[in-house]
Amino acid sequence: MRIEQHPILEFDRKEKITFFFNGQEMEGYASETIVAALHAAGVKELGKSPELHRPRGLFCAIGNCSSCLMVVDGQPNVRACVVKIKPGMQVELQSGKGDLK
């Protein structure tokens, strides 16, 4: 589910790393953001809307909206579309209620 070739962009896919999403081991490349790695692994739902609990997916991909807020290594409200994955990183969906500190 990754873009393999692009006429302008080049993708650095040399270093494959392991991170964890909701306790499940996942793989991605060191150059990828959390959301890019999750999308490539088939994860499309990044959270739920606070009031109606409707699924939220990737929206802006530049850190301006709040559709991709997640808990990363215990830190809530991380914009997962702009943060790159790191080996052993713990990523969790954010409920929108008790996660705010």
DOKEDREN-895863 format. One line per 5 residues: number of its first residue (from 1); their letters; for each residue x, y, z of N, C-alpha, C. Coordinates in nm, 2 decimals, always signed. Example, Ala and Ser with C-alpha at 12.3 -4.5 7.8 and 13.67 -1.06 7.14 Angstrom:
# DOKEDREN-895863
1> as> +1.32,-0.57,+0.78,+1.23,-0.45,+0.78,+1.32,-0.33,+0.78 | +1.28,-0.22,+0.71,+1.37,-0.11,+0.71,+1.29,+0.00,+0.79;
***
This chain:
# DOKEDREN-895863
1> mrieq> +0.08,-0.12,+0.00,+0.00,+0.00,+0.00,+0.09,+0.13,+0.00 | +0.21,+0.11,-0.03,+0.30,+0.23,-0.04,+0.32,+0.27,-0.19 | +0.34,+0.40,-0.21,+0.37,+0.45,-0.34,+0.52,+0.40,-0.37 | +0.53,+0.33,-0.48,+0.66,+0.27,-0.51,+0.75,+0.36,-0.60 | +0.68,+0.43,-0.69,+0.76,+0.52,-0.78,+0.68,+0.65,-0.79;
6> hpile> +0.75,+0.76,-0.80,+0.69,+0.89,-0.82,+0.78,+0.97,-0.91 | +0.72,+1.05,-1.00,+0.80,+1.13,-1.10,+0.89,+1.23,-1.04 | +0.86,+1.28,-0.92,+0.94,+1.39,-0.86,+1.00,+1.34,-0.72 | +0.93,+1.27,-0.64,+0.98,+1.24,-0.51,+1.06,+1.11,-0.51 | +1.16,+1.10,-0.42,+1.23,+0.98,-0.40,+1.20,+0.93,-0.26;
11> fdrke> +1.20,+0.80,-0.24,+1.17,+0.74,-0.11,+1.29,+0.67,-0.06 | +1.32,+0.70,+0.07,+1.44,+0.64,+0.13,+1.38,+0.51,+0.21 | +1.40,+0.40,+0.15,+1.35,+0.28,+0.21,+1.47,+0.18,+0.25 | +1.57,+0.23,+0.30,+1.69,+0.15,+0.34,+1.67,+0.08,+0.47 | +1.62,+0.16,+0.57,+1.62,+0.11,+0.71,+1.48,+0.07,+0.75;
16> kitff> +1.45,-0.06,+0.76,+1.32,-0.10,+0.81,+1.32,-0.11,+0.96 | +1.22,-0.06,+1.02,+1.22,-0.06,+1.17,+1.09,-0.11,+1.22 | +1.09,-0.15,+1.35,+0.97,-0.20,+1.41,+0.92,-0.10,+1.52 | +0.79,-0.08,+1.52,+0.72,+0.00,+1.62,+0.60,-0.07,+1.66 | +0.52,-0.01,+1.76,+0.40,-0.08,+1.81,+0.28,+0.02,+1.80;
21> fngqe> +0.17,-0.04,+1.75,+0.05,+0.04,+1.74,-0.06,-0.04,+1.82 | -0.11,+0.03,+1.92,-0.21,-0.04,+2.01,-0.16,-0.17,+2.05 | -0.03,-0.19,+2.08,+0.03,-0.31,+2.13,+0.07,-0.41,+2.03 | +0.03,-0.38,+1.90,+0.06,-0.48,+1.79,+0.19,-0.43,+1.72 | +0.28,-0.53,+1.70,+0.41,-0.50,+1.63,+0.38,-0.46,+1.48;
26> megya> +0.44,-0.35,+1.44,+0.43,-0.31,+1.30,+0.56,-0.28,+1.24 | +0.57,-0.28,+1.11,+0.70,-0.24,+1.04,+0.68,-0.12,+0.96 | +0.78,-0.05,+0.94,+0.78,+0.07,+0.86,+0.93,+0.11,+0.82 | +0.94,+0.22,+0.76,+1.08,+0.26,+0.72,+1.11,+0.39,+0.80 | +1.24,+0.40,+0.84,+1.28,+0.51,+0.92,+1.24,+0.65,+0.87;
31> setiv> +1.23,+0.66,+0.74,+1.20,+0.79,+0.68,+1.05,+0.82,+0.68 | +0.96,+0.73,+0.72,+0.82,+0.74,+0.72,+0.76,+0.81,+0.84 | +0.65,+0.88,+0.82,+0.58,+0.93,+0.94,+0.49,+0.82,+1.00 | +0.44,+0.84,+1.12,+0.36,+0.73,+1.18,+0.24,+0.70,+1.09 | +0.17,+0.80,+1.04,+0.05,+0.78,+0.96,+0.09,+0.71,+0.83;
36> aalha> +0.20,+0.74,+0.77,+0.24,+0.67,+0.64,+0.26,+0.53,+0.67 | +0.33,+0.49,+0.78,+0.36,+0.35,+0.81,+0.23,+0.28,+0.84 | +0.14,+0.34,+0.92,+0.01,+0.28,+0.95,-0.07,+0.26,+0.83 | -0.08,+0.36,+0.74,-0.16,+0.35,+0.62,-0.11,+0.23,+0.53 | +0.03,+0.22,+0.52,+0.09,+0.11,+0.44,+0.05,-0.02,+0.50;
41> agvke> +0.03,-0.03,+0.63,-0.01,-0.15,+0.70,-0.16,-0.18,+0.70 | -0.23,-0.09,+0.64,-0.38,-0.11,+0.62,-0.46,-0.04,+0.73 | -0.40,+0.04,+0.82,-0.47,+0.11,+0.92,-0.52,+0.24,+0.86 | -0.65,+0.26,+0.85,-0.71,+0.38,+0.79,-0.78,+0.46,+0.90 | -0.83,+0.40,+1.01,-0.90,+0.48,+1.11,-0.80,+0.52,+1.22;
46> lgksp> -0.79,+0.65,+1.23,-0.69,+0.71,+1.32,-0.75,+0.76,+1.45 | -0.88,+0.75,+1.46,-0.94,+0.80,+1.58,-1.09,+0.81,+1.56 | -1.16,+0.87,+1.66,-1.31,+0.89,+1.65,-1.34,+1.04,+1.68 | -1.44,+1.09,+1.63,-1.48,+1.23,+1.66,-1.53,+1.23,+1.80 | -1.50,+1.34,+1.87,-1.53,+1.35,+2.02,-1.67,+1.33,+2.06;
51> elhrp> -1.77,+1.39,+1.98,-1.91,+1.38,+2.02,-1.98,+1.26,+1.97 | -1.97,+1.24,+1.84,-2.05,+1.14,+1.77,-1.98,+1.01,+1.75 | -1.85,+1.01,+1.79,-1.76,+0.89,+1.78,-1.76,+0.83,+1.64 | -1.76,+0.91,+1.54,-1.75,+0.87,+1.40,-1.60,+0.85,+1.37 | -1.57,+0.75,+1.28,-1.43,+0.73,+1.25,-1.36,+0.85,+1.18;
56> rglfc> -1.24,+0.87,+1.22,-1.16,+0.98,+1.15,-1.04,+0.92,+1.08 | -1.01,+0.97,+0.97,-0.89,+0.92,+0.89,-0.80,+1.04,+0.86 | -0.70,+1.01,+0.78,-0.60,+1.11,+0.74,-0.68,+1.23,+0.67 | -0.65,+1.35,+0.71,-0.72,+1.46,+0.64,-0.62,+1.56,+0.58 | -0.54,+1.63,+0.65,-0.45,+1.73,+0.59,-0.31,+1.68,+0.56;
61> aignc> -0.26,+1.59,+0.65,-0.12,+1.53,+0.63,-0.01,+1.64,+0.64 | -0.04,+1.76,+0.70,+0.07,+1.86,+0.72,+0.07,+1.92,+0.86 | -0.01,+1.85,+0.95,+0.00,+1.89,+1.09,-0.10,+2.01,+1.13 | -0.19,+2.04,+1.04,-0.28,+2.16,+1.07,-0.41,+2.12,+1.13 | -0.46,+2.00,+1.11,-0.59,+1.96,+1.17,-0.56,+1.87,+1.29;
66> ssclm> -0.67,+1.81,+1.34,-0.65,+1.73,+1.46,-0.70,+1.59,+1.43 | -0.71,+1.55,+1.31,-0.76,+1.42,+1.28,-0.66,+1.30,+1.31 | -0.54,+1.33,+1.32,-0.44,+1.23,+1.35,-0.38,+1.23,+1.49 | -0.44,+1.30,+1.58,-0.38,+1.31,+1.71,-0.38,+1.17,+1.78 | -0.26,+1.13,+1.83,-0.24,+1.00,+1.89,-0.15,+1.02,+2.01;
71> vvdgq> -0.15,+0.91,+2.09,-0.06,+0.90,+2.21,+0.07,+0.83,+2.16 | +0.18,+0.90,+2.17,+0.31,+0.84,+2.13,+0.40,+0.84,+2.24 | +0.45,+0.72,+2.28,+0.54,+0.70,+2.39,+0.48,+0.77,+2.52 | +0.35,+0.76,+2.54,+0.29,+0.81,+2.66,+0.25,+0.96,+2.65 | +0.29,+1.03,+2.54,+0.26,+1.17,+2.52,+0.14,+1.19,+2.44;
76> pnvra> +0.03,+1.25,+2.49,-0.09,+1.27,+2.41,-0.08,+1.38,+2.31 | -0.18,+1.39,+2.22,-0.19,+1.50,+2.13,-0.07,+1.51,+2.03 | -0.01,+1.40,+1.99,+0.10,+1.41,+1.89,+0.04,+1.40,+1.75 | +0.08,+1.49,+1.67,+0.03,+1.49,+1.53,+0.10,+1.38,+1.45 | +0.04,+1.27,+1.44,+0.11,+1.15,+1.38,+0.14,+1.16,+1.23;
81> cvvki> +0.09,+1.27,+1.17,+0.11,+1.28,+1.02,+0.25,+1.35,+1.00 | +0.31,+1.41,+1.10,+0.44,+1.48,+1.08,+0.55,+1.42,+1.16 | +0.52,+1.32,+1.25,+0.63,+1.27,+1.33,+0.67,+1.13,+1.27 | +0.80,+1.12,+1.25,+0.86,+1.00,+1.20,+0.86,+0.89,+1.30 | +0.85,+0.76,+1.25,+0.85,+0.65,+1.34,+1.00,+0.63,+1.39;
86> kpgmq> +1.01,+0.57,+1.50,+1.14,+0.53,+1.56,+1.13,+0.39,+1.61 | +1.25,+0.32,+1.62,+1.24,+0.18,+1.67,+1.19,+0.17,+1.81 | +1.09,+0.08,+1.82,+1.03,+0.06,+1.95,+0.92,+0.16,+1.99 | +0.90,+0.26,+1.91,+0.80,+0.36,+1.94,+0.66,+0.29,+1.98 | +0.60,+0.35,+2.08,+0.46,+0.30,+2.12,+0.36,+0.40,+2.08;
91> velqs> +0.27,+0.36,+1.98,+0.17,+0.45,+1.93,+0.03,+0.39,+1.97 | -0.05,+0.48,+2.02,-0.19,+0.44,+2.06,-0.29,+0.53,+2.00 | -0.41,+0.48,+1.97,-0.52,+0.57,+1.94,-0.55,+0.65,+2.06 | -0.60,+0.77,+2.03,-0.64,+0.86,+2.14,-0.79,+0.87,+2.15 | -0.85,+0.85,+2.26,-0.99,+0.85,+2.28,-1.05,+0.99,+2.27;
96> gkgdl> -0.98,+1.09,+2.31,-1.03,+1.22,+2.30,-1.09,+1.27,+2.43 | -1.09,+1.18,+2.53,-1.15,+1.22,+2.66,-1.04,+1.22,+2.77 | -0.99,+1.11,+2.82,-0.90,+1.11,+2.93,-0.75,+1.12,+2.89 | -0.73,+1.14,+2.76,-0.59,+1.15,+2.71,-0.53,+1.28,+2.72 | -0.61,+1.39,+2.74,-0.56,+1.52,+2.75,-0.50,+1.55,+2.88;
101> k> -0.38,+1.59,+2.89,-0.31,+1.61,+3.02,-0.28,+1.76,+3.03;
***
